[in-house]
Amino acid sequence: MGKLASFEIFLQNHDPIFYAGQTVQGHVSIQLNEPMKIRGICLKFYGQAKVHFTERVSRGSGNNRHHETIHYRAEEEYFNQKVLLFGQGKDSVMAPAGQSVYPFQFTLPPGLPSSFESRYGYVRYWLKATIDRPWKFDHTTKTAFTVICLLDLNREPTATTALQGHDEKTLCCLCCKSGPISAVFRIDRGGFVPGEAIPINVEITNHSSRTINGSKVVFRMETLFKAQGKMKVENRQLAKIKHDGFKKGESDIWSGEAIIIPPVPPSFLAGCHIIDIHYYLELIVNPSGLSFEMTIPLEIIIGTIPLNHIVLQFPPMPPSQPAIYPPVSDDPDGAKPNTPSSPPPSYADCVFGKVNIKEEEDNEYTGGNLDFAPKYTYYNWGHQPSVPPLDND
Protein backbone atom coordinates (compact mmCIF):
# COMPACT_ATOMS: atom_id res chain seq x y z
CA MET A 1 0.00 0.00 0.00
CA GLY A 2 1.36 3.44 -0.94
CA LYS A 3 1.50 6.54 1.18
CA LEU A 4 -1.41 8.24 -0.63
CA ALA A 5 -4.77 6.68 0.26
CA SER A 6 -7.06 9.30 -1.35
CA PHE A 7 -6.80 12.69 -3.01
CA GLU A 8 -10.05 14.41 -4.03
CA ILE A 9 -11.64 17.77 -4.82
CA PHE A 10 -15.11 18.43 -3.37
CA LEU A 11 -17.31 21.32 -4.51
CA GLN A 12 -19.87 22.83 -2.16
CA ASN A 13 -22.65 22.73 -4.78
CA HIS A 14 -24.40 19.37 -4.97
CA ASP A 15 -24.47 19.85 -8.75
CA PRO A 16 -21.41 21.86 -9.83
CA ILE A 17 -23.30 24.50 -11.83
CA PHE A 18 -22.33 28.15 -11.78
CA TYR A 19 -22.98 31.47 -13.50
CA ALA A 20 -20.38 34.14 -14.28
CA GLY A 21 -19.64 36.25 -11.21
CA GLN A 22 -20.57 33.52 -8.73
CA THR A 23 -18.10 32.02 -6.26
CA VAL A 24 -16.87 28.45 -6.55
CA GLN A 25 -16.33 27.00 -3.07
CA GLY A 26 -15.15 23.64 -1.82
CA HIS A 27 -12.22 21.80 -0.32
CA VAL A 28 -9.38 19.49 -1.23
CA SER A 29 -9.18 16.32 0.89
CA ILE A 30 -6.01 14.25 1.26
CA GLN A 31 -5.66 11.00 3.18
CA LEU A 32 -2.08 9.83 3.83
CA ASN A 33 -1.16 6.47 5.33
CA GLU A 34 2.11 7.95 6.58
CA PRO A 35 3.86 11.33 6.39
CA MET A 36 4.94 12.39 2.89
CA LYS A 37 7.79 14.67 1.89
CA ILE A 38 6.42 17.30 -0.51
CA ARG A 39 7.17 20.79 -1.78
CA GLY A 40 3.54 21.81 -1.57
CA ILE A 41 -0.10 21.24 -2.46
CA CYS A 42 -1.45 23.67 -5.04
CA LEU A 43 -4.82 24.15 -6.72
CA LYS A 44 -5.34 25.50 -10.23
CA PHE A 45 -8.56 27.13 -11.46
CA TYR A 46 -8.78 27.04 -15.24
CA GLY A 47 -11.23 28.10 -17.94
CA GLN A 48 -10.46 27.59 -21.60
CA ALA A 49 -11.93 27.17 -25.09
CA LYS A 50 -10.06 25.02 -27.56
CA VAL A 51 -10.64 24.10 -31.21
CA HIS A 52 -8.82 21.42 -33.21
CA PHE A 53 -9.75 19.98 -36.59
CA THR A 54 -7.83 18.62 -39.58
CA GLU A 55 -7.94 18.83 -43.36
CA ARG A 56 -6.53 16.40 -45.92
CA VAL A 57 -4.84 18.09 -48.91
CA SER A 58 -3.02 16.79 -51.98
CA ARG A 59 0.46 18.03 -52.85
CA GLY A 60 2.51 17.64 -56.01
CA SER A 61 1.54 15.79 -59.18
CA GLY A 62 2.16 12.50 -60.95
CA ASN A 63 4.50 10.15 -59.11
CA ASN A 64 5.30 12.93 -56.64
CA ARG A 65 1.68 13.36 -55.60
CA HIS A 66 1.09 12.80 -51.89
CA HIS A 67 -1.44 13.64 -49.20
CA GLU A 68 -0.87 15.70 -46.08
CA THR A 69 -2.94 16.29 -42.97
CA ILE A 70 -3.06 19.93 -41.89
CA HIS A 71 -4.01 20.70 -38.29
CA TYR A 72 -5.94 23.84 -37.40
CA ARG A 73 -5.94 24.95 -33.77
CA ALA A 74 -7.25 27.87 -31.75
CA GLU A 75 -7.48 28.60 -28.02
CA GLU A 76 -9.01 31.15 -25.69
CA GLU A 77 -8.14 31.40 -22.00
CA TYR A 78 -10.77 32.82 -19.65
CA PHE A 79 -8.94 32.44 -16.35
CA ASN A 80 -5.87 30.65 -15.04
CA GLN A 81 -5.17 31.05 -11.33
CA LYS A 82 -3.05 28.92 -9.03
CA VAL A 83 -3.12 29.00 -5.21
CA LEU A 84 -0.84 27.23 -2.71
CA LEU A 85 -2.91 25.29 -0.19
CA PHE A 86 -0.06 23.80 1.86
CA GLY A 87 3.73 24.06 1.97
CA GLN A 88 6.13 26.64 0.62
CA GLY A 89 6.31 25.61 -3.01
CA LYS A 90 10.15 25.49 -2.99
CA ASP A 91 11.61 23.92 0.12
CA SER A 92 10.37 20.50 1.17
CA VAL A 93 7.99 20.00 4.07
CA MET A 94 6.35 16.93 5.60
CA ALA A 95 2.65 16.49 4.99
CA PRO A 96 1.13 14.79 8.05
CA ALA A 97 -0.38 11.33 8.05
CA GLY A 98 -4.16 11.04 8.28
CA GLN A 99 -6.78 13.21 6.66
CA SER A 100 -6.16 16.87 5.83
CA VAL A 101 -8.77 19.23 4.43
CA TYR A 102 -7.92 22.49 2.62
CA PRO A 103 -10.84 24.85 1.86
CA PHE A 104 -10.82 27.13 -1.18
CA GLN A 105 -12.97 29.66 -3.00
CA PHE A 106 -12.69 31.37 -6.36
CA THR A 107 -14.92 34.06 -7.90
CA LEU A 108 -15.65 33.49 -11.57
CA PRO A 109 -15.00 36.49 -13.84
CA PRO A 110 -17.86 38.08 -15.82
CA GLY A 111 -18.73 37.31 -19.43
CA LEU A 112 -17.90 33.59 -19.44
CA PRO A 113 -19.35 31.43 -22.26
CA SER A 114 -21.38 28.33 -21.47
CA SER A 115 -19.65 25.00 -21.03
CA PHE A 116 -19.64 22.98 -24.22
CA GLU A 117 -18.13 19.68 -25.42
CA SER A 118 -17.69 18.40 -28.97
CA ARG A 119 -15.30 16.29 -31.00
CA TYR A 120 -13.80 19.41 -32.63
CA GLY A 121 -13.61 21.70 -29.63
CA TYR A 122 -14.85 22.63 -26.20
CA VAL A 123 -15.42 25.33 -23.61
CA ARG A 124 -14.29 23.75 -20.36
CA TYR A 125 -13.85 24.81 -16.74
CA TRP A 126 -12.03 22.72 -14.19
CA LEU A 127 -9.97 22.57 -11.00
CA LYS A 128 -6.76 20.61 -10.72
CA ALA A 129 -4.97 19.90 -7.43
CA THR A 130 -1.35 18.78 -7.40
CA ILE A 131 0.88 17.26 -4.73
CA ASP A 132 4.34 18.49 -5.74
CA ARG A 133 6.87 15.84 -4.72
CA PRO A 134 10.63 16.47 -5.04
CA TRP A 135 12.38 14.13 -7.48
CA LYS A 136 9.25 12.00 -7.92
CA PHE A 137 6.12 12.00 -10.03
CA ASP A 138 3.50 14.47 -8.83
CA HIS A 139 0.04 13.29 -7.80
CA THR A 140 -2.83 15.21 -9.39
CA THR A 141 -6.61 15.12 -9.21
CA LYS A 142 -9.08 17.15 -11.24
CA THR A 143 -12.78 17.84 -11.55
CA ALA A 144 -14.79 19.85 -14.06
CA PHE A 145 -17.80 22.07 -13.43
CA THR A 146 -20.45 23.71 -15.58
CA VAL A 147 -20.75 27.40 -16.32
CA ILE A 148 -23.98 28.63 -17.91
CA CYS A 149 -24.15 31.93 -19.79
CA LEU A 150 -27.59 33.51 -19.58
CA LEU A 151 -29.65 34.05 -22.69
CA ASP A 152 -32.91 35.76 -21.74
CA LEU A 153 -35.51 35.25 -24.45
CA ASN A 154 -37.39 38.30 -23.20
CA ARG A 155 -34.50 40.40 -24.51
CA GLU A 156 -34.46 38.78 -27.94
CA PRO A 157 -36.76 40.66 -30.37
CA THR A 158 -37.23 37.64 -32.67
CA ALA A 159 -38.10 35.22 -29.86
CA THR A 160 -41.81 36.14 -29.95
CA THR A 161 -42.09 36.41 -33.74
CA ALA A 162 -43.82 33.63 -35.66
CA LEU A 163 -41.65 31.96 -38.30
CA GLN A 164 -42.80 30.64 -41.67
CA GLY A 165 -41.08 29.15 -44.68
CA HIS A 166 -42.51 28.23 -48.08
CA ASP A 167 -41.14 26.43 -51.08
CA GLU A 168 -42.47 25.04 -54.34
CA LYS A 169 -40.83 22.58 -56.68
CA THR A 170 -41.81 21.53 -60.20
CA LEU A 171 -40.61 18.08 -61.25
CA CYS A 172 -39.84 16.91 -64.76
CA CYS A 173 -41.20 13.60 -66.03
CA LEU A 174 -39.43 12.56 -69.25
CA CYS A 175 -39.96 15.53 -71.57
CA CYS A 176 -42.90 17.01 -69.70
CA LYS A 177 -43.21 19.04 -66.58
CA SER A 178 -45.65 17.90 -63.94
CA GLY A 179 -47.45 20.12 -61.47
CA PRO A 180 -45.67 21.54 -58.45
CA ILE A 181 -45.06 20.18 -55.00
CA SER A 182 -45.60 22.96 -52.46
CA ALA A 183 -44.93 23.09 -48.74
CA VAL A 184 -45.51 25.58 -45.95
CA PHE A 185 -43.70 25.22 -42.63
CA ARG A 186 -44.76 27.34 -39.60
CA ILE A 187 -43.98 27.66 -35.89
CA ASP A 188 -45.66 30.16 -33.58
CA ARG A 189 -42.47 31.85 -32.33
CA GLY A 190 -38.72 31.79 -32.65
CA GLY A 191 -37.48 31.43 -29.05
CA PHE A 192 -37.63 28.41 -26.74
CA VAL A 193 -35.87 26.91 -23.71
CA PRO A 194 -34.88 23.28 -23.08
CA GLY A 195 -37.89 21.35 -21.84
CA GLU A 196 -40.37 23.20 -24.06
CA ALA A 197 -42.39 21.62 -26.82
CA ILE A 198 -42.28 23.19 -30.29
CA PRO A 199 -45.66 22.72 -32.04
CA ILE A 200 -45.12 21.79 -35.69
CA ASN A 201 -47.44 23.07 -38.43
CA VAL A 202 -46.85 21.73 -41.93
CA GLU A 203 -48.91 21.68 -45.14
CA ILE A 204 -47.59 19.71 -48.10
CA THR A 205 -49.58 19.62 -51.37
CA ASN A 206 -48.65 17.26 -54.19
CA HIS A 207 -49.84 18.42 -57.61
CA SER A 208 -47.07 16.51 -59.36
CA SER A 209 -47.34 13.24 -61.22
CA ARG A 210 -45.17 11.47 -58.65
CA THR A 211 -45.75 10.13 -55.19
CA ILE A 212 -44.09 11.59 -52.12
CA ASN A 213 -41.87 9.00 -50.44
CA GLY A 214 -42.10 10.73 -47.09
CA SER A 215 -41.37 13.90 -45.15
CA LYS A 216 -39.73 14.75 -41.85
CA VAL A 217 -38.96 17.64 -39.54
CA VAL A 218 -35.45 17.56 -38.11
CA PHE A 219 -34.21 19.59 -35.15
CA ARG A 220 -30.46 20.09 -35.52
CA MET A 221 -27.59 21.97 -33.92
CA GLU A 222 -25.05 23.57 -36.23
CA THR A 223 -21.69 24.34 -34.61
CA LEU A 224 -19.03 26.46 -36.27
CA PHE A 225 -15.39 25.97 -35.22
CA LYS A 226 -12.92 28.69 -36.24
CA ALA A 227 -9.13 28.36 -36.31
CA GLN A 228 -6.34 30.00 -38.31
CA GLY A 229 -8.69 31.51 -40.89
CA LYS A 230 -10.49 28.19 -41.50
CA MET A 231 -13.92 27.01 -40.39
CA LYS A 232 -15.27 23.55 -39.59
CA VAL A 233 -19.03 22.96 -39.52
CA GLU A 234 -20.56 20.17 -37.44
CA ASN A 235 -24.23 19.21 -37.61
CA ARG A 236 -25.92 17.10 -34.95
CA GLN A 237 -29.48 15.85 -35.08
CA LEU A 238 -31.31 16.43 -31.80
CA ALA A 239 -34.78 15.14 -32.67
CA LYS A 240 -36.86 14.06 -35.64
CA ILE A 241 -40.50 13.50 -36.61
CA LYS A 242 -41.33 11.49 -39.74
CA HIS A 243 -44.47 11.19 -41.88
CA ASP A 244 -45.26 8.50 -44.42
CA GLY A 245 -45.53 9.21 -48.11
CA PHE A 246 -48.69 9.99 -50.09
CA LYS A 247 -49.90 9.86 -53.68
CA LYS A 248 -50.17 12.48 -56.41
CA GLY A 249 -53.05 14.89 -55.98
CA GLU A 250 -53.06 14.41 -52.20
CA SER A 251 -51.98 16.61 -49.31
CA ASP A 252 -50.43 16.03 -45.91
CA ILE A 253 -51.25 18.35 -43.02
CA TRP A 254 -49.36 18.14 -39.73
CA SER A 255 -51.14 19.27 -36.60
CA GLY A 256 -50.79 18.47 -32.91
CA GLU A 257 -47.24 17.13 -33.21
CA ALA A 258 -44.31 18.63 -31.34
CA ILE A 259 -40.57 18.36 -30.89
CA ILE A 260 -39.32 18.52 -27.31
CA ILE A 261 -36.08 20.45 -26.77
CA PRO A 262 -33.53 18.34 -24.87
CA PRO A 263 -30.81 19.77 -22.56
CA VAL A 264 -28.50 21.71 -24.90
CA PRO A 265 -26.33 24.83 -24.61
CA PRO A 266 -27.85 28.23 -25.43
CA SER A 267 -27.61 29.65 -28.94
CA PHE A 268 -24.53 31.56 -30.09
CA LEU A 269 -22.22 30.51 -27.21
CA ALA A 270 -21.82 34.17 -26.30
CA GLY A 271 -18.41 35.08 -24.92
CA CYS A 272 -16.57 32.54 -27.08
CA HIS A 273 -14.97 33.81 -30.30
CA ILE A 274 -13.85 30.50 -31.80
CA ILE A 275 -17.07 28.43 -31.45
CA ASP A 276 -20.56 29.48 -32.53
CA ILE A 277 -23.84 27.55 -32.14
CA HIS A 278 -27.08 27.84 -34.12
CA TYR A 279 -30.26 25.75 -34.04
CA TYR A 280 -32.55 24.91 -36.95
CA LEU A 281 -35.83 23.17 -37.55
CA GLU A 282 -35.92 21.78 -41.09
CA LEU A 283 -38.82 20.41 -43.07
CA ILE A 284 -37.53 17.91 -45.65
CA VAL A 285 -39.86 16.56 -48.36
CA ASN A 286 -38.65 13.58 -50.40
CA PRO A 287 -40.35 13.07 -53.80
CA SER A 288 -40.01 9.71 -55.55
CA GLY A 289 -37.78 9.26 -58.58
CA LEU A 290 -34.58 11.07 -59.53
CA SER A 291 -35.06 14.42 -57.87
CA PHE A 292 -33.69 16.54 -55.09
CA GLU A 293 -35.28 16.87 -51.68
CA MET A 294 -37.18 20.02 -50.81
CA THR A 295 -35.78 21.59 -47.64
CA ILE A 296 -37.25 24.49 -45.66
CA PRO A 297 -35.09 25.61 -42.70
CA LEU A 298 -36.21 27.85 -39.82
CA GLU A 299 -33.59 29.14 -37.38
CA ILE A 300 -34.73 29.28 -33.76
CA ILE A 301 -33.09 30.62 -30.60
CA ILE A 302 -32.51 28.37 -27.60
CA GLY A 303 -32.29 30.41 -24.40
CA THR A 304 -31.85 29.82 -20.70
CA ILE A 305 -34.63 32.12 -19.41
CA PRO A 306 -38.11 31.55 -20.92
CA LEU A 307 -40.53 34.14 -22.21
CA ASN A 308 -42.60 35.61 -19.39
CA HIS A 309 -45.96 34.87 -21.00
CA ILE A 310 -44.95 31.23 -21.50
CA VAL A 311 -44.01 30.81 -17.84
CA LEU A 312 -47.51 31.88 -16.80
CA GLN A 313 -49.03 28.98 -18.76
CA PHE A 314 -47.47 26.35 -16.51
CA PRO A 315 -47.92 25.69 -12.78
CA PRO A 316 -44.78 26.05 -10.65
CA MET A 317 -42.83 22.82 -10.41
CA PRO A 318 -40.06 22.15 -7.89
CA PRO A 319 -36.59 21.76 -9.42
CA SER A 320 -35.03 18.30 -9.47
CA GLN A 321 -32.21 19.51 -7.21
CA PRO A 322 -31.57 22.49 -4.89
CA ALA A 323 -32.53 25.70 -6.67
CA ILE A 324 -29.77 27.73 -8.27
CA TYR A 325 -31.10 31.15 -9.20
CA PRO A 326 -29.39 32.59 -12.25
CA PRO A 327 -28.40 36.25 -11.95
CA VAL A 328 -30.73 38.67 -13.74
CA SER A 329 -30.29 42.43 -13.98
CA ASP A 330 -29.93 45.21 -16.51
CA ASP A 331 -26.22 44.46 -16.44
CA PRO A 332 -25.62 41.16 -18.30
CA ASP A 333 -22.95 40.31 -15.74
CA GLY A 334 -25.03 41.25 -12.72
CA ALA A 335 -25.99 38.92 -9.92
CA LYS A 336 -29.47 40.10 -8.99
CA PRO A 337 -31.77 37.17 -8.07
CA ASN A 338 -34.69 36.22 -10.28
CA THR A 339 -38.13 37.69 -9.94
CA PRO A 340 -40.91 35.22 -9.02
CA SER A 341 -42.06 35.24 -12.68
CA SER A 342 -38.84 33.46 -13.62
CA PRO A 343 -38.73 30.28 -11.53
CA PRO A 344 -35.44 28.49 -10.95
CA PRO A 345 -34.92 25.89 -13.67
CA SER A 346 -33.89 22.32 -13.21
CA TYR A 347 -30.63 21.18 -14.70
CA ALA A 348 -29.91 18.08 -16.75
CA ASP A 349 -26.88 16.45 -18.34
CA CYS A 350 -26.22 17.43 -21.93
CA VAL A 351 -28.18 15.23 -24.31
CA PHE A 352 -24.93 14.01 -25.91
CA GLY A 353 -23.66 12.44 -22.69
CA LYS A 354 -20.26 12.39 -21.02
CA VAL A 355 -16.80 12.97 -22.44
CA ASN A 356 -13.37 12.20 -21.03
CA ILE A 357 -11.57 15.38 -19.95
CA LYS A 358 -8.11 13.83 -19.66
CA GLU A 359 -5.57 15.93 -21.54
CA GLU A 360 -2.04 15.50 -22.88
CA GLU A 361 -0.36 16.69 -19.68
CA ASP A 362 -2.39 14.27 -17.54
CA ASN A 363 -0.83 10.88 -16.80
CA GLU A 364 -1.36 7.69 -14.80
CA TYR A 365 -1.02 9.69 -11.59
CA THR A 366 -4.00 11.90 -12.48
CA GLY A 367 -7.10 10.97 -10.55
CA GLY A 368 -10.52 12.47 -9.99
CA ASN A 369 -13.69 12.38 -12.02
CA LEU A 370 -12.45 12.46 -15.61
CA ASP A 371 -15.81 11.68 -17.23
CA PHE A 372 -17.86 14.83 -17.48
CA ALA A 373 -21.11 16.04 -19.07
CA PRO A 374 -22.05 19.73 -18.92
CA LYS A 375 -25.43 20.43 -17.37
CA TYR A 376 -27.89 22.85 -18.93
CA THR A 377 -31.10 24.53 -17.87
CA TYR A 378 -34.15 22.33 -18.31
CA TYR A 379 -37.67 23.51 -17.50
CA ASN A 380 -39.59 20.54 -16.18
CA TRP A 381 -43.01 21.29 -17.64
CA GLY A 382 -44.08 17.68 -18.01
CA HIS A 383 -42.64 16.96 -21.46
CA GLN A 384 -40.55 13.90 -22.15
CA PRO A 385 -37.25 15.08 -23.65
CA SER A 386 -36.53 14.09 -27.23
CA VAL A 387 -33.69 11.65 -27.78
CA PRO A 388 -31.25 12.23 -30.67
CA PRO A 389 -32.08 9.89 -33.58
CA LEU A 390 -29.71 7.00 -34.14
CA ASP A 391 -29.63 7.51 -37.90
CA ASN A 392 -29.34 10.45 -40.26
CA ASP A 393 -31.93 9.40 -42.83
VENGIRA-V515091 format. One record per pair of residues at least 24 apart in sequence whose C-alpha atoms are under 7 Angstrom apart, sorted by the first residue. I is the first residue (numbers start at 1). J is the second residue. Records with the same first field share a line. If there is no record, write none. Layout:
BEGIN
I: J + J
END
This chain:
BEGIN
3: 32 + 33 + 34 + 36
4: 31 + 32 + 33
5: 31 + 32 + 33
6: 30 + 31
7: 31 + 141
8: 141 + 368
9: 142 + 143
16: 145 + 146
17: 145 + 146 + 147
18: 146 + 147 + 148
19: 147 + 148 + 149 + 326
20: 108 + 109 + 110 + 111 + 112 + 333
21: 107 + 108 + 109 + 110 + 333
22: 107 + 108
23: 105 + 106 + 107 + 108
24: 105 + 106 + 107
25: 104 + 105 + 106
26: 103 + 104 + 105
27: 101 + 102 + 103 + 104
28: 101 + 102 + 103
29: 99 + 100 + 101 + 102
30: 99 + 100 + 101
31: 98 + 99 + 100
32: 97 + 98 + 99
33: 97 + 98
34: 97
35: 94 + 95 + 96 + 97
36: 94 + 95 + 96
37: 92 + 93 + 94 + 95 + 133
38: 92 + 93 + 94 + 95 + 131 + 132 + 133 + 134
39: 87 + 88 + 89 + 90 + 91 + 92 + 93 + 132 + 133 + 134
40: 86 + 87 + 88 + 89 + 131 + 132
41: 84 + 85 + 86 + 87 + 130 + 131 + 132
42: 82 + 83 + 84 + 85 + 129 + 130 + 131
43: 82 + 83 + 84 + 85 + 127 + 128 + 129 + 130
44: 81 + 82 + 83 + 127 + 128 + 129
45: 80 + 81 + 82 + 126 + 127 + 128
46: 79 + 80 + 81 + 125 + 126 + 127
47: 77 + 78 + 79 + 80 + 124 + 125 + 126
48: 76 + 77 + 78 + 123 + 124 + 125
49: 75 + 76 + 77 + 122 + 123 + 124
50: 74 + 75 + 76 + 121 + 122 + 123
51: 75 + 120 + 121 + 122 + 225 + 227
52: 120 + 121
53: 120
72: 227 + 228
73: 227 + 228
74: 227 + 228
110: 333
111: 271 + 333
112: 149 + 271
113: 148 + 149 + 269 + 270 + 271 + 272
114: 147 + 148 + 149 + 265 + 269
115: 146 + 147 + 148 + 374
116: 265 + 374
139: 365 + 366
140: 365 + 366 + 367
141: 366 + 367 + 368
142: 367 + 368 + 369
143: 368 + 369 + 370
144: 372
146: 374 + 375
150: 304
151: 266 + 303 + 304 + 305
152: 303 + 304 + 305 + 306
153: 191 + 303 + 305 + 306 + 307
154: 307 + 308
158: 190
159: 189 + 190 + 191 + 301
160: 189 + 190 + 191
161: 189 + 190
162: 187 + 188 + 189 + 190
163: 187 + 188 + 189 + 190 + 298
165: 296 + 298
166: 296
167: 296
171: 208
178: 208 + 209
179: 207 + 208 + 209
180: 206 + 207 + 208
181: 205 + 206 + 207 + 208
182: 206
185: 283
190: 300 + 301
191: 300 + 301 + 302
192: 301 + 302 + 303 + 306
193: 302 + 303 + 304 + 305 + 306
194: 261 + 262 + 263 + 264 + 377 + 378 + 379
195: 260 + 261 + 262 + 378 + 379 + 380 + 381 + 383 + 385
196: 260 + 261
197: 258 + 259 + 260 + 261
198: 258 + 259 + 260
199: 256 + 257 + 258 + 259
200: 254 + 255 + 257 + 258
201: 254 + 255
202: 253 + 254
203: 252 + 253 + 254
204: 251 + 252 + 253
205: 250 + 251 + 252
206: 248 + 249 + 250 + 251
207: 248 + 249
208: 248
209: 248
210: 248 + 288
211: 246 + 247 + 248 + 287 + 288
212: 245 + 246 + 247 + 286 + 287 + 288
213: 244 + 245 + 246 + 286 + 287 + 288
214: 243 + 244 + 245 + 285 + 286
215: 242 + 243 + 244 + 245 + 284 + 285 + 286
216: 240 + 241 + 242 + 243 + 283 + 284 + 285
217: 241 + 242 + 281 + 282 + 283 + 284
218: 281 + 282 + 283
219: 280 + 281 + 282
220: 279 + 280 + 281
221: 277 + 278 + 279 + 280
222: 277 + 278 + 279
223: 275 + 276 + 277 + 278
224: 275 + 276 + 277
225: 274 + 275 + 276
226: 274 + 275
227: 274
237: 388 + 389
238: 387 + 388 + 389
239: 386 + 387 + 388 + 389
240: 389
259: 386
260: 383 + 385 + 386
261: 385 + 386
262: 351 + 385 + 386
263: 348 + 349 + 350 + 351 + 376 + 377 + 378
264: 350 + 351 + 376
265: 376
266: 302 + 303 + 304
267: 301 + 302 + 303
304: 377
308: 341
314: 381
319: 344 + 345 + 346
320: 346
321: 346
345: 377 + 378 + 379
346: 377 + 378 + 379 + 380
347: 375 + 376 + 377 + 378
348: 375 + 376 + 377 + 378
349: 373 + 374 + 375 + 376
350: 374 + 375 + 376
END
